[in-house]
Amino acid sequence: MQSGSGRAVQVKPDQASGWKNVPDHKGTPLEIAIHVPPTYAKGPTYHVLILDSKGSGYDRVIIAPNKDVAQKIAELAEGERSAWIEEKFVDSHGEQKRGRFYFYVIRLQGREDLRLYHSAINTRRT
């Protein structure tokens, strides 16, 4: 499930493909794409790699702007929160804004139960 800005979007992970620099893992890596769309702006898309790092079930989430783990902005387990992430957004008036947000893995229990939250976007003038 993808959550954000007062809404939740349910997505089903697919088998991961096209990723570079994937760390050692067990089983089949999964992936989803997550959009960070504040209600007033066009936001970025991130790629999320879901791994079973120990052979005991999916336990790691890697978030990157591209399908390259070397460019990750966060690597999280259930209950962990990323550092603040700063991005540029274009608002409904075509003005560029900077904003920051974070990701939080609420739940990571098997293939069908990932709850990944992104905070509201905090903006400031550029």
C-alpha positions in Angstrom: 0.0 0.0 0.0 1.2 3.5 -0.9 0.0 6.3 1.4 0.3 10.0 1.2 -1.4 13.4 1.6 -4.5 12.0 3.2 -5.0 9.1 0.9 -3.9 5.5 0.5 -3.2 3.7 -2.8 -3.1 -0.1 -2.9 -0.5 -1.6 -5.2 0.7 -5.1 -5.8 4.4 -5.7 -6.0 5.8 -7.2 -9.1 8.9 -9.3 -9.6 11.8 -6.9 -9.7 13.6 -6.4 -13.0 16.3 -4.1 -14.4 17.8 -3.2 -11.0 21.6 -2.5 -10.7 23.8 -3.1 -7.7 21.3 -5.3 -5.8 22.8 -6.6 -2.6 23.0 -10.3 -1.7 19.5 -11.6 -0.9 17.4 -14.7 -0.8 14.3 -15.4 -2.8 12.8 -13.2 -5.5 13.2 -9.5 -5.2 10.0 -7.5 -5.6 9.4 -3.9 -6.7 6.8 -1.1 -6.8 6.9 2.5 -8.0 5.7 5.2 -5.6 4.7 8.7 -6.5 5.2 11.6 -4.2 2.4 13.8 -5.3 1.4 16.7 -3.0 -2.0 17.9 -3.9 -0.7 21.2 -5.3 2.3 20.0 -7.3 3.7 17.5 -9.7 6.2 15.3 -7.7 8.8 12.7 -8.4 8.5 8.9 -8.8 10.7 6.6 -6.7 11.4 2.9 -7.3 11.1 0.6 -4.3 13.0 -2.7 -4.1 11.7 -5.2 -1.6 14.2 -7.8 -0.4 14.4 -10.9 1.7 17.9 -10.3 3.0 18.1 -13.3 5.4 15.9 -16.0 3.9 13.2 -15.5 6.5 10.8 -13.3 4.6 10.8 -9.9 3.0 12.5 -7.6 5.5 14.2 -4.7 3.6 12.9 -1.9 1.4 15.3 0.1 -0.7 14.0 3.4 -2.2 15.8 5.1 -5.1 15.1 7.6 -7.9 16.2 5.1 -10.5 16.5 1.3 -10.4 20.0 1.5 -9.0 20.7 0.6 -5.4 23.9 2.7 -5.6 21.6 5.8 -5.8 19.3 4.8 -2.9 17.9 7.5 -0.7 16.7 5.1 2.0 17.1 1.5 3.1 14.5 0.6 5.7 13.1 -2.3 7.7 9.6 -2.4 9.3 9.2 0.4 11.8 12.0 2.5 10.4 11.8 6.0 9.0 14.1 7.7 6.5 15.9 10.9 6.9 14.3 14.0 5.4 14.4 13.9 1.6 14.4 17.2 -0.2 13.0 17.5 -3.7 11.9 20.1 -6.3 8.2 20.3 -7.2 6.3 22.3 -9.8 3.1 23.8 -8.3 -0.2 24.4 -10.2 1.0 27.9 -11.2 4.1 26.4 -12.8 6.4 27.7 -10.1 9.2 25.6 -8.8 9.2 24.9 -5.1 11.4 22.9 -2.8 9.9 20.6 -0.3 10.9 17.8 2.1 9.3 14.6 3.2 10.2 11.2 4.6 9.3 7.6 4.1 8.2 5.2 6.9 7.7 1.5 6.6 4.6 0.9 8.7 4.4 -2.8 7.9 6.4 -5.3 5.9 4.9 -8.8 6.4 5.3 -11.0 3.3 4.7 -10.3 -0.3 1.1 -8.9 0.1 1.5 -6.7 3.2 3.8 -3.8 2.6 2.5 -0.5 4.1 4.9 2.3 3.0 4.0 5.8 4.1 5.4 9.1 2.9 4.8 12.2 4.9 3.1 15.3 3.8 5.4 17.6 1.8 6.8 20.5 3.9 7.6 23.4 1.5 9.5 26.6 1.7 10.2 29.3 -0.8 13.3 28.9 -3.1 
